[in-house]
Amino acid sequence: MARDHLGLFDAPPDRREIRLGIAIVGLLFAAVLIIMPLRDVRLIAIIPFVPVINAVMLVGELTVATLLYAQASIFRSRALTVLASGYVFAALLLIPHALTFPGAFSETGLLGAGVNTTGWTAAFRRFGFPIAVILYACLKWADSGAPPQAERPPARVFAGVAGAVGLAALGTLLATSGHDLLPPLFLNNREAILANLMILNSVAIILTLAAIALLYWRDKSVLDMWLLVAMSGWLFQSVVNLPLNARFTLGWYGLFGMMMASSFIIVLALIAESNRLYARLALATAARKREREARLLSLDAVAAALAHEISQPLAAIKLSAAAGLEWLNRERPETEKAIQSLNEALNAGHRTFEVIKSIRATFSQGSGALSKFNPNDLVRETVLLLDKEFVVQRISLRLALDEAVPTILANRVQLQRVLINLLTNAIESVSATRRTRSIEVRSVPSNSRGVLLEVNDSGVGIGSDEIGQIFDPFFTTKPAGTGLGLSLSRTIIEEHGGRLWASAGHDQGATFHIQLPPSAPSSSSSPASTPR
């Protein structure tokens, strides 16, 4: 069954996005072809150029890191946390790169900079970010097969930020205080040592190619595709920088332009995706409002149909019962006529039930067909439908499904609606608490080869004075509830020959139990109304 996607981290790219990405890579490649033949042309030395460009990239990359950390908290993703930390590391190194650039803030640069400090700061940045992308690709693949776990995303984000800050500080310290320990990259403030720069750029190219290969090899999301475009820009940076032997040349200025383009590709992609998700949210909210109004109209229609159709048999029941009492209350009771009147009342009662069944079938949205299936498969299919609700509400889901449970013959659509109703109630209950959020769905074989399904949550629970009423029609503990969901759910289960009841959770919260027979119910096979 198709799954919904929340955003660019798990949604695959569409053709329009792929074509746009290829076009951007083509433009970057064309820029490289233009720059390379003219790379050694010397231009005016614009000293403030580096601090200005670095400041712009700093804001952009920290913005990306913030948005990625937010998505990492939602998805509980180690991969996104590492990628966001890579952006923090790369952004923070822009600060010492600007401060130590010769002539920007002092003749030789601040922080006790040497001739090679700025070059090594740029080298650490050019090595560090591709490594972060490689770790992101590997962790994303590892996380894809792991089940949801109860975690503390803020702690992981804090660890990622702290690690990025620590590594950036270490790189800065090594490039400044440890300046003499590193191989020289420049002869002076303008002339480079080409052999050493080529070695460093070759290492950067290898790391970037490895990151591109891993991103391309794995199943690609929208974020992966834009990372591929950005890493292509990083690759072109190293290609342009490979033969450069001086600053303030056309190739040197082109290198910084390529750096800024690579930096802002992900920024623009994230902003565009956020706008798209906002539009989807607005449309979904409007659709939900229309659905609610339609549901209210359906309830009005059901109420009107019930009032119209059962008024006559109810009147007949009342008259027949009154006539029976009249025959029995006489001085000489006429029992035969009283029995006849009571039989007429009983027949009218049967007609009332048939009318209710007919109206229920009329307003049912599901099929009445019965089929054989494994209840564990139904549970897995249902939790997939609600997967995003668990992620957004940060709820840990645990499935404890006994593979020994027998197959059942039932209406699959109706039972799935019951499970959706119970799980939705559990999500709302758990979301209202501040303690650990968890929901567990269990299945075990029951008596007489039946099946017992249990939905246990760590939510607010059910009061002892409410547990006997929660299945009553129109009784609800939710401000916006209709009070019909649990009542109709119990009706569906009972029509399948089973039972639905609730109890207090093991430690906290509540547990709902569904007991189903292994075969089709004998009483009725007509579809019941949809629980909502």
Secondary structure as UniProt FT lines:
FT   TURN            8..10
FT   HELIX           15..35
FT   HELIX           36..38
FT   TURN            39..40
FT   TURN            47..48
FT   HELIX           49..75
FT   HELIX           78..99
FT   TURN            102..104
FT   TURN            111..112
FT   TURN            115..116
FT   HELIX           117..144
FT   HELIX           153..176
FT   TURN            177..178
FT   HELIX           179..181
FT   STRAND          191..192
FT   HELIX           194..217
FT   HELIX           222..241
FT   TURN            242..243
FT   HELIX           250..328
FT   HELIX           335..363
FT   STRAND          371..373
FT   HELIX           375..385
FT   HELIX           387..392
FT   TURN            393..394
FT   STRAND          396..401
FT   TURN            403..404
FT   STRAND          408..410
FT   HELIX           412..431
FT   STRAND          438..445
FT   HELIX           447..449
FT   STRAND          451..457
FT   TURN            464..471
FT   TURN            473..474
FT   TURN            479..480
FT   HELIX           485..495
FT   TURN            496..497
FT   STRAND          499..504
FT   STRAND          510..516
//
